[in-house]
Amino acid sequence: MPDPSYVIETNGRKAGLEFHLNTAFYPPLLYGCKLAILETFEDYWNGKLAGDDVLSRLDGELAERAGYTGGVGKYNFYLFLNEEDLE
């Protein structure tokens, strides 16, 4: 699985996530699924999923919008979490 860290550092989280979604999955994710994951993370980064248990809410939104049920603990999605949620 390619490491998106360099892309995140040089081009930001959104570009890093796009790179990750395009390179880390086999078979490749469908365009609609990638778009839903990206939009869900953008809502998370912009505070639209705020609450007591924001990571559980993020997991739920990823499942509902994109059909992704692996949670943010898999496939290096933790690289795209806000720093305060990593503590």
TORPA-4810 file (N, C-alpha, C, O; in nm, 3 decimals):
<nodes>
NODE_1_0.086_-0.117_0.000_0.000_0.000_0.000_0.090_0.123_0.000_0.171_0.139_0.091_M
NODE_2_0.078_0.210_-0.099_0.160_0.332_-0.102_0.133_0.421_0.018_0.019_0.430_0.065_P
NODE_3_0.237_0.485_0.067_0.225_0.574_0.183_0.193_0.715_0.136_0.272_0.775_0.062_D
NODE_4_0.078_0.769_0.176_0.039_0.902_0.130_0.103_1.017_0.210_0.072_1.133_0.184_P
NODE_5_0.190_0.986_0.306_0.246_1.089_0.393_0.312_1.203_0.317_0.292_1.320_0.349_S
NODE_6_0.392_1.170_0.215_0.460_1.274_0.138_0.360_1.365_0.068_0.378_1.487_0.066_Y
NODE_7_0.258_1.307_0.011_0.156_1.388_-0.059_0.084_1.478_0.041_0.055_1.594_0.011_V
NODE_8_0.055_1.425_0.159_-0.012_1.505_0.263_0.076_1.623_0.301_0.027_1.736_0.310_I
NODE_9_0.204_1.598_0.324_0.297_1.704_0.366_0.316_1.810_0.259_0.327_1.929_0.291_E
NODE_10_0.321_1.771_0.134_0.350_1.866_0.027_0.226_1.931_-0.033_0.232_2.045_-0.079_T
NODE_11_0.113_1.859_-0.035_-0.006_1.910_-0.103_-0.132_1.917_-0.017_-0.236_1.963_-0.064_N
NODE_12_-0.124_1.872_0.107_-0.238_1.880_0.197_-0.315_1.750_0.209_-0.295_1.655_0.133_G
NODE_13_-0.403_1.747_0.309_-0.478_1.625_0.339_-0.572_1.582_0.227_-0.584_1.463_0.200_R
NODE_14_-0.637_1.678_0.164_-0.731_1.641_0.058_-0.658_1.572_-0.057_-0.702_1.467_-0.105_K
NODE_15_-0.547_1.630_-0.102_-0.469_1.568_-0.209_-0.415_1.433_-0.165_-0.411_1.338_-0.243_A
NODE_16_-0.373_1.424_-0.038_-0.323_1.297_0.014_-0.431_1.191_0.016_-0.405_1.074_-0.016_G
NODE_17_-0.552_1.230_0.054_-0.662_1.136_0.056_-0.700_1.092_-0.086_-0.727_0.974_-0.109_L
NODE_18_-0.700_1.185_-0.180_-0.728_1.149_-0.319_-0.624_1.049_-0.370_-0.658_0.950_-0.434_E
NODE_19_-0.496_1.075_-0.341_-0.389_0.984_-0.379_-0.411_0.847_-0.317_-0.400_0.744_-0.384_F
NODE_20_-0.443_0.846_-0.189_-0.465_0.722_-0.115_-0.581_0.641_-0.176_-0.569_0.520_-0.195_H
NODE_21_-0.689_0.708_-0.204_-0.807_0.639_-0.259_-0.780_0.585_-0.400_-0.839_0.486_-0.441_L
NODE_22_-0.690_0.651_-0.472_-0.657_0.607_-0.608_-0.550_0.499_-0.614_-0.538_0.432_-0.716_N
NODE_23_-0.472_0.482_-0.508_-0.358_0.390_-0.516_-0.359_0.275_-0.416_-0.288_0.177_-0.437_T
NODE_24_-0.436_0.284_-0.310_-0.423_0.187_-0.201_-0.524_0.073_-0.206_-0.518_-0.017_-0.122_A
NODE_25_-0.614_0.074_-0.299_-0.721_-0.026_-0.299_-0.718_-0.111_-0.426_-0.705_-0.061_-0.537_F
NODE_26_-0.732_-0.240_-0.403_-0.744_-0.334_-0.514_-0.852_-0.435_-0.480_-0.844_-0.500_-0.376_Y
NODE_27_-0.952_-0.449_-0.562_-0.973_-0.375_-0.685_-0.998_-0.227_-0.656_-1.037_-0.192_-0.544_P
NODE_28_-0.976_-0.142_-0.755_-0.995_0.002_-0.734_-1.136_0.035_-0.688_-1.233_-0.031_-0.725_P
NODE_29_-1.145_0.139_-0.607_-1.276_0.187_-0.562_-1.350_0.252_-0.678_-1.289_0.314_-0.766_L
NODE_30_-1.480_0.239_-0.677_-1.562_0.306_-0.776_-1.556_0.457_-0.753_-1.539_0.502_-0.639_L
NODE_31_-1.571_0.534_-0.859_-1.564_0.679_-0.849_-1.661_0.734_-0.744_-1.623_0.820_-0.664_Y
NODE_32_-1.783_0.687_-0.745_-1.883_0.735_-0.649_-1.845_0.708_-0.505_-1.870_0.790_-0.417_G
NODE_33_-1.783_0.595_-0.480_-1.738_0.560_-0.346_-1.625_0.653_-0.304_-1.625_0.705_-0.192_C
NODE_34_-1.527_0.675_-0.393_-1.416_0.766_-0.362_-1.469_0.906_-0.332_-1.425_0.971_-0.238_K
NODE_35_-1.562_0.952_-0.414_-1.619_1.085_-0.395_-1.690_1.096_-0.261_-1.677_1.197_-0.191_L
NODE_36_-1.765_0.993_-0.224_-1.838_0.994_-0.097_-1.741_0.994_0.021_-1.765_1.064_0.120_A
NODE_37_-1.633_0.919_0.012_-1.533_0.917_0.120_-1.467_1.054_0.131_-1.451_1.107_0.241_I
NODE_38_-1.431_1.112_0.019_-1.368_1.244_0.019_-1.462_1.350_0.077_-1.419_1.431_0.159_L
NODE_39_-1.586_1.350_0.037_-1.683_1.447_0.088_-1.706_1.428_0.238_-1.722_1.525_0.311_E
NODE_40_-1.708_1.303_0.284_-1.727_1.276_0.426_-1.609_1.328_0.506_-1.628_1.391_0.611_T
NODE_41_-1.488_1.303_0.459_-1.370_1.356_0.529_-1.367_1.509_0.525_-1.325_1.570_0.623_F
NODE_42_-1.409_1.571_0.416_-1.414_1.717_0.411_-1.511_1.771_0.516_-1.482_1.870_0.582_E
NODE_43_-1.626_1.706_0.531_-1.721_1.747_0.635_-1.658_1.731_0.773_-1.676_1.816_0.860_D
NODE_44_-1.585_1.623_0.793_-1.516_1.599_0.921_-1.412_1.708_0.946_-1.408_1.765_1.055_Y
NODE_45_-1.327_1.737_0.846_-1.224_1.839_0.862_-1.283_1.976_0.888_-1.223_2.057_0.959_W
NODE_46_-1.401_2.004_0.833_-1.465_2.134_0.849_-1.553_2.142_0.973_-1.623_2.241_0.992_N
NODE_47_-1.550_2.039_1.057_-1.624_2.041_1.182_-1.772_2.010_1.170_-1.845_2.030_1.267_G
NODE_48_-1.817_1.963_1.057_-1.959_1.933_1.039_-2.001_1.802_1.103_-2.121_1.772_1.110_K
NODE_49_-1.905_1.722_1.148_-1.937_1.595_1.215_-1.899_1.603_1.363_-1.881_1.500_1.428_L
NODE_50_-1.888_1.722_1.415_-1.845_1.741_1.554_-1.944_1.678_1.651_-2.062_1.662_1.621_A
NODE_51_-1.893_1.644_1.766_-1.975_1.585_1.870_-1.887_1.515_1.972_-1.765_1.520_1.964_G
NODE_52_-1.952_1.449_2.066_-1.878_1.382_2.172_-1.789_1.271_2.120_-1.674_1.258_2.163_D
NODE_53_-1.839_1.191_2.028_-1.762_1.079_1.975_-1.750_1.095_1.824_-1.813_1.023_1.747_D
NODE_54_-1.669_1.192_1.783_-1.660_1.229_1.642_-1.608_1.114_1.556_-1.649_1.102_1.440_V
NODE_55_-1.521_1.030_1.608_-1.469_0.920_1.526_-1.575_0.815_1.499_-1.579_0.758_1.390_L
NODE_56_-1.661_0.789_1.596_-1.773_0.697_1.572_-1.870_0.757_1.471_-1.925_0.686_1.386_S
NODE_57_-1.890_0.886_1.480_-1.978_0.953_1.383_-1.917_0.948_1.244_-1.988_0.925_1.146_R
NODE_58_-1.784_0.968_1.235_-1.716_0.959_1.106_-1.729_0.818_1.049_-1.758_0.802_0.930_L
NODE_59_-1.708_0.717_1.133_-1.726_0.578_1.088_-1.867_0.556_1.034_-1.886_0.495_0.929_D
NODE_60_-1.967_0.606_1.107_-2.106_0.590_1.066_-2.136_0.660_0.934_-2.207_0.606_0.849_G
NODE_61_-2.082_0.781_0.919_-2.105_0.855_0.795_-2.036_0.787_0.675_-2.092_0.783_0.566_E
NODE_62_-1.915_0.733_0.698_-1.847_0.661_0.590_-1.928_0.538_0.549_-1.936_0.506_0.430_L
NODE_63_-1.986_0.470_0.646_-2.068_0.352_0.615_-2.194_0.392_0.540_-2.232_0.328_0.442_A
NODE_64_-2.259_0.497_0.587_-2.385_0.539_0.525_-2.366_0.598_0.386_-2.438_0.562_0.292_E
NODE_65_-2.270_0.687_0.372_-2.252_0.758_0.245_-2.178_0.676_0.139_-2.213_0.678_0.021_R
NODE_66_-2.073_0.602_0.184_-1.985_0.535_0.088_-1.994_0.384_0.092_-1.938_0.316_0.007_A
NODE_67_-2.065_0.332_0.192_-2.071_0.187_0.206_-1.944_0.128_0.264_-1.924_0.007_0.260_G
NODE_68_-1.856_0.213_0.319_-1.729_0.166_0.376_-1.751_0.135_0.524_-1.783_0.224_0.602_Y
NODE_69_-1.733_0.009_0.562_-1.760_-0.032_0.700_-1.635_-0.072_0.775_-1.645_-0.125_0.886_T
NODE_70_-1.517_-0.049_0.719_-1.392_-0.086_0.785_-1.351_0.007_0.897_-1.267_-0.029_0.979_G
NODE_71_-1.408_0.124_0.902_-1.373_0.221_1.005_-1.242_0.292_0.975_-1.166_0.252_0.887_G
NODE_72_-1.216_0.398_1.050_-1.097_0.479_1.025_-0.969_0.412_1.075_-0.860_0.462_1.050_V
NODE_73_-0.981_0.300_1.145_-0.865_0.229_1.195_-0.798_0.141_1.091_-0.691_0.086_1.117_G
NODE_74_-0.857_0.126_0.976_-0.801_0.039_0.872_-0.760_0.121_0.750_-0.803_0.236_0.733_K
NODE_75_-0.679_0.062_0.668_-0.635_0.121_0.541_-0.571_0.259_0.556_-0.582_0.343_0.468_Y
NODE_76_-0.504_0.280_0.668_-0.429_0.404_0.696_-0.515_0.530_0.698_-0.463_0.640_0.681_N
NODE_77_-0.645_0.517_0.717_-0.729_0.636_0.724_-0.696_0.723_0.845_-0.732_0.841_0.848_F
NODE_78_-0.628_0.667_0.946_-0.588_0.746_1.062_-0.497_0.862_1.020_-0.489_0.962_1.091_Y
NODE_79_-0.429_0.851_0.906_-0.341_0.958_0.857_-0.418_1.085_0.824_-0.359_1.192_0.813_L
NODE_80_-0.548_1.072_0.808_-0.629_1.186_0.766_-0.716_1.242_0.878_-0.802_1.327_0.855_F
NODE_81_-0.693_1.195_1.000_-0.769_1.245_1.114_-0.709_1.375_1.165_-0.589_1.399_1.150_L
NODE_82_-0.793_1.458_1.225_-0.745_1.580_1.290_-0.657_1.540_1.409_-0.683_1.439_1.475_N
NODE_83_-0.555_1.618_1.435_-0.459_1.585_1.540_-0.526_1.569_1.676_-0.486_1.482_1.754_E
NODE_84_-0.626_1.649_1.706_-0.692_1.640_1.837_-0.766_1.507_1.854_-0.791_1.465_1.966_E
NODE_85_-0.800_1.442_1.746_-0.871_1.314_1.755_-0.776_1.196_1.763_-0.819_1.082_1.784_D
NODE_86_-0.648_1.221_1.748_-0.548_1.115_1.759_-0.502_1.095_1.903_-0.441_0.993_1.935_L
NODE_87_-0.530_1.189_1.990_-0.486_1.183_2.130_-0.570_1.090_2.212_-0.546_1.074_2.331_E
</nodes>
